[in-house]
Amino acid sequence: ISFTARPGEMVALVGLTGAGKSTLVNLIPRFFTPTGGRVLLDGVDVAAYGLRSLREQIALVPQDAVLFGTTIADNIRYGRLTATDAEVAEAARAAHVDTFIGRLPRGYDTPLAEAGGTLSGGERQRLSIARALLKNARILVLDEPTSSLDAISEEAVFSALRRLRAGRTTIVIAHRLSTIRDADRILVLHEGHLVA
């Protein structure tokens, strides 16, 4: 597989389950080490970067949002631990999750159940997007960001993702065509090969 994702471009990866989409995006932050070939960031092999330095440049919005049993504010702040309360609130507004937070008795100080179990799929995903917005990384990796959402939640998440993608290189894995409607390029993978 060989392709280039240019700065500010959105590249979509599609293909059947097992085609290699997740493996491919996991090579970018070095969750896996390639057995052959190279992954380059601005022309430099990712293996040459310190792991922390590399991962600071990448924001990941996974298929299943990873939330912790702490407050909503702390879950968003995990994107950038030095963020102020105002920056956390701005990220929540940009991710369209601030209205939901405002309805909670303790607002941003509301503790979450383990893995955000009391939240809807859309609310969990928008918190994950707020975290990625707060991180302000130049590379964004979206792994099936709307797969478990209904149509109403999906539109709210899309609106937040449009803001998140602005000015960033974005690589998105998707099965739903609606997820990739804004892509600059769509790459079709099959059995570990780029076929179209």
C-alpha positions as a printed NumPy array, in Angstrom:
array([[  0.   ,   0.   ,   0.   ],
       [  1.405,   3.367,  -0.955],
       [ -0.377,   6.718,  -0.738],
       [  0.163,  10.291,   0.368],
       [ -2.146,  12.309,   2.597],
       [ -1.396,  15.983,   2.059],
       [ -1.709,  18.678,   4.737],
       [ -5.358,  19.609,   5.235],
       [ -6.594,  16.709,   3.109],
       [ -9.138,  14.089,   4.157],
       [ -8.35 ,  10.574,   2.937],
       [-10.93 ,   7.837,   3.5  ],
       [-10.061,   4.146,   3.792],
       [-12.791,   1.701,   2.868],
       [-12.948,  -2.047,   2.431],
       [-14.366,  -5.219,   3.88 ],
       [-13.648,  -6.27 ,   7.441],
       [-10.091,  -7.625,   7.568],
       [ -8.893,  -5.591,   4.571],
       [ -6.178,  -3.936,   6.666],
       [ -7.691,  -0.496,   7.36 ],
       [ -7.167,  -0.447,  11.131],
       [ -3.742,  -2.05 ,  10.848],
       [ -2.755,   0.656,   8.376],
       [ -3.804,   3.584,  10.594],
       [ -2.222,   1.94 ,  13.651],
       [  1.145,   2.203,  11.885],
       [  0.982,   6.028,  11.972],
       [  1.297,   6.482,  15.776],
       [  3.507,   3.341,  15.934],
       [  1.008,   1.135,  17.724],
       [  2.458,  -1.449,  15.308],
       [  5.851,  -1.514,  13.616],
       [  5.819,  -2.189,   9.873],
       [  7.484,  -5.416,   8.796],
       [  8.378,  -3.761,   5.507],
       [  8.196,  -0.328,   3.962],
       [  7.985,   2.97 ,   5.793],
       [  5.487,   5.455,   7.166],
       [  6.686,   9.008,   6.626],
       [  5.598,  12.187,   8.386],
       [  6.805,  15.258,   6.5  ],
       [  9.315,  13.019,   4.735],
       [ 10.745,  11.589,   7.98 ],
       [ 10.23 ,   7.951,   8.939],
       [  7.977,   7.787,  12.025],
       [ 10.545,   5.394,  13.533],
       [ 12.942,   8.377,  13.771],
       [ 10.557,  10.31 ,  16.029],
       [ 10.476,   9.873,  19.77 ],
       [  7.242,   8.076,  20.616],
       [  5.898,  10.944,  22.728],
       [  6.833,  13.546,  20.115],
       [  5.132,  11.524,  17.382],
       [  1.933,  10.881,  19.307],
       [  1.619,  14.531,  20.338],
       [  1.095,  15.285,  16.647],
       [ -1.794,  12.813,  16.274],
       [ -5.356,  12.918,  17.601],
       [ -7.314,   9.676,  17.478],
       [-11.103,   9.396,  17.596],
       [-11.731,   5.651,  17.912],
       [-14.872,   3.732,  16.987],
       [-15.683,   3.235,  20.653],
       [-14.893,   6.388,  22.613],
       [-12.496,   5.769,  25.484],
       [-13.813,   7.52 ,  28.598],
       [-12.597,   7.356,  32.171],
       [-14.435,   7.184,  35.488],
       [-13.683,  10.821,  36.319],
       [-15.412,  14.134,  35.571],
       [-16.546,  15.264,  32.145],
       [-14.026,  18.119,  32.269],
       [-11.171,  15.722,  33.061],
       [-12.223,  13.419,  30.224],
       [-12.025,  16.298,  27.748],
       [ -8.841,  17.703,  29.345],
       [ -7.119,  14.373,  28.719],
       [ -6.504,  15.76 ,  25.209],
       [ -4.195,  18.43 ,  26.691],
       [ -3.584,  18.158,  30.411],
       [ -2.517,  21.807,  30.742],
       [ -5.774,  23.146,  29.251],
       [ -7.718,  25.746,  31.204],
       [-11.384,  25.378,  32.111],
       [-12.2  ,  27.955,  29.421],
       [-10.339,  25.914,  26.789],
       [-12.166,  22.741,  27.866],
       [-15.507,  24.572,  27.557],
       [-14.568,  25.935,  24.11 ],
       [-13.675,  22.43 ,  22.897],
       [-17.027,  21.169,  24.222],
       [-18.86 ,  23.965,  22.366],
       [-17.012,  23.177,  19.14 ],
       [-17.902,  19.479,  19.523],
       [-21.581,  20.325,  20.112],
       [-21.619,  18.635,  23.508],
       [-21.866,  21.76 ,  25.703],
       [-25.693,  21.855,  25.674],
       [-25.851,  18.315,  27.035],
       [-23.232,  19.153,  29.688],
       [-25.142,  22.309,  30.669],
       [-28.244,  20.233,  31.475],
       [-26.376,  18.138,  34.029],
       [-26.749,  19.21 ,  37.691],
       [-22.95 ,  19.427,  38.151],
       [-22.091,  20.416,  34.57 ],
       [-18.437,  19.815,  33.747],
       [-17.846,  18.485,  37.27 ],
       [-20.256,  15.581,  36.689],
       [-18.466,  12.285,  37.313],
       [-18.887,   9.669,  34.598],
       [-19.707,   6.048,  35.214],
       [-17.037,   3.609,  34.073],
       [-16.472,   3.997,  30.31 ],
       [-19.229,   6.636,  30.178],
       [-21.881,   3.935,  30.552],
       [-24.663,   6.409,  31.391],
       [-24.135,   8.425,  28.194],
       [-25.555,   7.798,  24.734],
       [-23.239,   6.746,  21.913],
       [-23.447,  10.224,  20.398],
       [-22.602,  11.934,  23.687],
       [-19.595,   9.67 ,  24.24 ],
       [-18.376,  10.227,  20.703],
       [-18.745,  14.024,  20.937],
       [-16.747,  14.01 ,  24.202],
       [-14.049,  12.091,  22.328],
       [-14.157,  14.711,  19.556],
       [-13.933,  17.534,  22.126],
       [-10.813,  15.862,  23.517],
       [ -9.299,  15.679,  20.027],
       [-10.187,  19.344,  19.389],
       [ -8.5  ,  20.346,  22.627],
       [ -5.374,  18.412,  21.657],
       [ -5.164,  20.477,  18.461],
       [ -2.946,  17.92 ,  16.716],
       [ -2.099,  18.329,  13.056],
       [ -2.987,  14.743,  12.132],
       [ -6.418,  13.337,  12.846],
       [ -7.249,   9.623,  12.665],
       [-10.938,   8.691,  12.753],
       [-11.742,   5.001,  13.091],
       [-15.424,   4.436,  12.267],
       [-16.444,   7.563,  14.206],
       [-20.187,   7.191,  13.544],
       [-20.661,   3.434,  13.269],
       [-22.868,   3.016,  16.343],
       [-24.917,   6.208,  16.027],
       [-28.475,   6.86 ,  14.886],
       [-29.105,   9.425,  12.118],
       [-29.743,  12.359,  14.502],
       [-26.631,  11.684,  16.592],
       [-24.629,  11.071,  13.425],
       [-25.44 ,  14.552,  12.087],
       [-24.382,  16.2  ,  15.365],
       [-21.122,  14.239,  15.315],
       [-20.539,  15.155,  11.629],
       [-20.952,  18.81 ,  12.447],
       [-18.338,  18.489,  15.205],
       [-16.003,  16.506,  12.93 ],
       [-16.155,  19.206,  10.234],
       [-14.772,  21.685,  12.759],
       [-12.186,  19.22 ,  13.984],
       [-10.89 ,  18.448,  10.476],
       [-10.329,  22.09 ,   9.493],
       [ -6.657,  22.578,   8.623],
       [ -5.684,  19.06 ,   9.673],
       [ -4.602,  16.033,   7.706],
       [ -7.384,  13.529,   8.323],
       [ -7.462,   9.803,   7.715],
       [-10.847,   8.199,   8.259],
       [-11.877,   4.542,   8.251],
       [-15.49 ,   4.052,   7.328],
       [-18.102,   1.574,   6.214],
       [-20.952,   4.082,   5.951],
       [-20.877,   6.201,   2.807],
       [-22.224,   9.157,   4.788],
       [-19.009,   9.187,   6.847],
       [-16.82 ,   9.749,   3.8  ],
       [-18.984,  12.132,   1.809],
       [-16.539,  15.007,   2.41 ],
       [-13.372,  13.029,   1.614],
       [-10.867,  14.431,  -0.873],
       [ -9.867,  10.882,  -1.83 ],
       [-11.24 ,   7.414,  -1.124],
       [ -8.845,   4.473,  -1.032],
       [-10.285,   0.973,  -1.369],
       [ -8.377,  -1.777,   0.446],
       [ -8.784,  -5.492,  -0.135],
       [ -6.789,  -8.216,   1.635],
       [ -4.002,  -5.819,   2.547],
       [ -3.701,  -4.231,  -0.9  ],
       [ -4.776,  -0.895,  -2.323],
       [ -7.083,  -1.871,  -5.2  ],
       [ -8.751,   1.433,  -6.16 ]])
